[in-house]
Amino acid sequence: MARKQLIRTHQFPYHITSRSNNKEWFYIPTDCVWKYAKILLRQGSVNFNTKIHAFVLMSNHYHLIIRTPDSNIDAFMQYFNKQLGQSISRSAGRINRIFGAPYKWSLIQDQNYYLNVYRYIYQNPLRASLAKKVEDYPYSTLSNGKLDQIVCERLIEMDGAGEVLWLNQEVLPKEISSIKRGLKKDIFLPGRDLTQWKRPNVF
């Protein structure tokens, strides 16, 4: 299957996900991967003028919502995955590539859809049974219920306890499936299950 043509834009945020080679777990403790990732995201915001909305690190992949005011998502992602992979390899004493396949992306052009993707990625550790509440998972930009400093832009006006409560609301399996299908498209477009959702009035 041919790789979809990249859309470079400054206007809308992307959902990005990248998985390790052969879906293997990262070869070093997640604490270390988290530390490297945060340093690179912080540096990337300076070197590439990126705007981080949310980031969740899992055992062999990550989810990222990001906007690129300079329309340079490809340059940033080449930098981020290369540097993160090299940092992991050096720490593990390995020479294999960490991220074997290209990263996956989807543009989020609708604010209501943005809300659903935003909650979807923060609930990823819950679906993997790694935490019972989004704020309990240590490797996300909402750990302990507080936004990490690397988050510098969001399309959501909730914060604090209200946001955490909303993020922990149960999402039906058919709605999760709808989001997954939507994220496979270059412009996020979920199935009918998602377009029927009642969304909080936060914009």
N, C-alpha and C positions, 0 to 999 in steps of 0.2 A: 504494500500500500504506500502510495506517495505521501511524503510529509506535507502537511498543509502549509500554505504560504504564510509567512509571518506578517501580521498586521502591526505596524509601528504607529503608535499614537501617544499623544500627550494628554488626551482628553479623558479617557476612561481607565479604571484600574483593571489589572489582570489578576486572574487566579493562576498561580504557578504551582506545579508539583514536579518533583524530581525524585526518582527512586534509585537506590544503589544497584550496582551491577549484579545481575542474577538474583535480585531481591534479597541479597545477603544482609544480615545485620551489620551495622557499622562495626569496625574491628576494634574500636576503643570505647570506653564508657560514654554513655550519652551525655553525662556532665561535660566531658571534654568537647564533644561535638557541638553542644549548645554554646559553650564559651567561644569556640572558633566562629560559629555561625553569627553570633551577636557582634563580634568584632568586625567581621566582614560586612555585615549589613550596615553597621555604623559607618565604616569606611566608604561603603558604596553610596551612602546618602550624600557624602561629601564629594567623592570623585565622579559620580554619575548623576547627581542631583535626583536621587530616587526618593519616593515617599512611601514609607512602609505603613501599611494598614493593619496587618496581622501576620503572625508567623507561628507555626506549630511544628515542632520537630518530633518525629516518630523514630522507631528503632531502625528503619531502613529507608525512610523517605521524609520529605517535609512538604508542608503546604504554606504558601505565601500569597498574600494579597498586596499588590504593589502598584503604584502609578509612576509613570516616567515622564515628567514634564518636558524632557528633551527628546522624547520619542526614541529612546535608545535601549529598549528592553533586551535586545540581543547582545549588545556590548556589556551591559551589566550582568546578564546571566552567564556569559562566557567567563567573565571575571569571577563571579561568585562561585560557580560550580567548580571551576578549575582550582581556585585558591582553597576552597573548602576540601576538595578531594585531596589536594597535595598535603594539606595540614593533617588530615586523617591518616594518609599513607605514611607520612614521616613519623607520626606518633606511634603507629602500629608496626613500623619497620617493614612495610610492604611496598611492592613496586606496581601492583595491579591498579588499574583505574577504578576509582570508587563509583563514579557515575558513568555507566556504560552507554546508556541510551539518551537521546535528546530529552530535554525537559518538556513537559506538556503545559500548554497555556490555553486560557480562554478569556476573552474580553467580557467584562460585565458592564453593559451599557444602560442597565435599568436599575434604579435605586432600590426598588422592591426586591429584585433578584439579588442585589448585593447583600441585603439583609440575610437572605436565606443561605447564600454561600458563606457569609461571615460566620453564621451560627454553625453551619455544617463543618467547617474546618476546626472550630474550637471544640466541637463535640467528637471529633475523631478519636481522641484518647478514651472517651466514654464507650464508643462502639467497640474499641479494642480491649475493653475491660482493664484499662490501665489506671482509671480513676473513676470515682463515682460522681464527681462534680467538676465542672470545667476549671474552677479556681484551684482544685487540688493537684492538677497536673503541672509539674514544675518546669516543663520545657515548652512553654507557650508564652506569648506576650501578654497574657492575662493571668499569670500565676499569682495566687494569693488574692485574686480579685482586684489587682491593681495593674494598670497598663504599664508595660515596660517603656522605658525612655526612648527606645528605638522606634516606637510608633509615633509618627509625627503628623499623620493625616488620617481621617476616617470620614465615611459618609453616614454617620450615625450619631445622634445627639444624646443618646442615653449614656450614662456612666454610673460607676459605683454599684450599689446594691441592686438597683433596678435593672441594670444591664446584666449582671450576673444571674439574677432570677430569670430573666428572659432567655439567656443563653442555655440555662439548664432545663428549659421546658422540653418535654418529650416531643420527638419528631417521629411521625409514623414511618414504617419501613417503605411504603410506597412513595412517600415524599423524598426519602433519602435516595431511592432508586431513580426518581425523577431528576434530582440534582446531579447524580453521577452521569446520567445520560446527557444532561445539559452541558456538563463540563468537558465532554468529549468534542464539543463543537467550538469552532474558532470564535464565535460570538455566543455567549451563554444563552441558551434558549431551552428551558425545561419543558417537560411534558405537561399534559393537562392537569395532572395531580398537583403540581406546584402552582400553576396559575390560579388555582381555586383557593389558595391559602388566604386566611385572614391575617394581615400583617399589622404590627403595631404602628401607630401614627407617630413616627419619630423624625420625619423630615420636614 
